[in-house]
């Protein structure tokens, strides 16, 4: 709201104006729209991975400015990428996090042990900034209904809705497509 007010008060019609006259509001807006850090801190070393052959590949979904990509490699490594992008008066803002490490697939759970975590932030035309994140564990319930579809449910998100499976399904579920 503060960013929109600043843009209106300053009469900004282009990204350069927004960047120069509304920088504090842009910074606050970008910080508040950063993807929520998921998972739990990684305790100790990551276990050896295990990825079934039928799940090996890149699975992704992009909708409404948000992208989630799960990469599962035959060598049992992989990554989980999540980003959110928005456009305000021509000023594109992007926040993303990629957690890379070993992947363990169990009967109904995929766990990414992110030993290498990278956060990227880009505001308008400025260069992007990359920072190292803390090692983390990303856990997902999953279903694999067909060869082209992988449905994941973020376990940390789902814990926010213990009494409402429909809310967990709405907010925590992603239907990824094999790329």
N, C-alpha and C positions, 0 to 999 in steps of 0.2 A: 504494500500500500504506500509506503514512504517513497519508493522508487517512482511509482506512477504519479504521485503528487509532485515530486521534484521535476519530472519530465514535463508535466503540465505547467507548473510555475515558471520553469525556465524556458518554456516554449520550444523544447527540443523536437526536431523533426528528423534527426539523423544520429547515427552512432557516435560520431565525434563529439557532438554536444553532450550526449548522455555520459560519455566517458569523462569529459572534462568538468562538467558542471554538476554531475550527480554521482561522482565516484564513491563517496561514503555509502549512499543508498544502494548503488550497484553491488558494492562489496558485501553489504549486509544481506542483500537479496541472494547473491550467489552462495554465501555461507549457509543461509537457511535452506537452500535447495539442494545442498550436497547430499548424495546418497547416504542413508543411514548406515553406519558401520555395522555390518552383520557379523554373525559368528561369535565365537568365544575365543579368548586368548589361547594360543597354542601352548600346551603344557609339555615340556620335554621335546624329544625328537619326534618327527612324523613317522608313523608306521609305514611299512612297505605297502605299495599300492596294489590294487586289483581291479581291473576293468574288463568286463566281458566283451568279447569281440563284437557283439551286436550293438553295443553302446559306443564303440570307438567312433569319434567324429566330432564335428563342431555343431552345436545345437544353439539356436538363437531366436530371439523375438525382439522386435522393435515396435513400440506403440506409444502414442501420446508423448513423445519426447524422451521415452525411457527405453534403454536397451539392456537386455540380459543375455550373456553368451556363456555357455558352459562348454569347455573343450575337454574331451576325454581321449587320451592318447593310448596307443597299444602298449607303450612302455610303462603304463600305469601312472603317468604324470598327467597334469592337466591344469586348468585354470577356470576361475569364475570371474567374469567381467560384468560390471553394472555401471550404467551411466544415466545421467539425466541432462537434457539440454532444453534451453528455453530461449525465446527471442523476445526482446522488449525494445521497441522502437529501433529495430535494426541492430541491436547489440545482442549478439549471440553469446550465451553463457553455457559452459559445459563443466560438469564435475563427473569424474569417473574413478572407479577403484578396480584394480585387477589383483586377485590373489592367485598365485601360482605355486604348485608343489605336487606332492603325491596325492592320488585319488584312490579311495577305497569304496567299492560298490558292494553293498550287502543286499539281501533279499528285497528290501523296500526302502533302502537309504543310500544316498550318495554323500560322501564326505570329502571335501577338498581341504587338505592340510596346507594352508597358504603360508609357506616359509618365506616367500618373496612377495611382498604386498606393495603396490605402487598406486599412489593417488595422483590424479591429474586435474588441474583446474585451469580453465581458460575463460577470460572475461573480455568480451568485445574483440578488438583487434590486437590486444596485448599478446605477447608470447605466452604460451602455456607454461605452467609451473608443475614440476614433478617432485613429489616428496615420498619418502619411504614410509610405509605404514608398519604397524606392529604385526608380527606373525599371528595368524588367526585360523580358526577352524570353521568352515562353512558347511552346514549340514542341511540336507534336503531329503524329504520324503519324495518318492518318485513312482510314476507309472509309465509304462512303455507300451501304449496301446497298439502301435503299429510301427513299421520300420522307419517312418518319417517323422514320428512324433514322440517327444519326451516331455511329460508333464512333471514339473517339480513344485514342491511346496517348501518354502523357506522355514525351517524348524524354529528359528529365533522369532520370526514374525508370527508364526502360528501360536506360539506360547502367549502372545498378547491377547488371544481370543479363545481362552480355554472353554468358555461356555457358549461359544458361537461358531460352530463349524462353517456356517455359511459366510461369516465375516472373514474367517481364515481363508476360505476358498476364494473370496473376492479380492482380498488384499495381499495374500501371500503366495498365490498360485500363479505359475507361468506355464503356458503351453509353448514349448520350444519346438522348432522345426529343424530337421537335419539340413545343414547347409551343403 
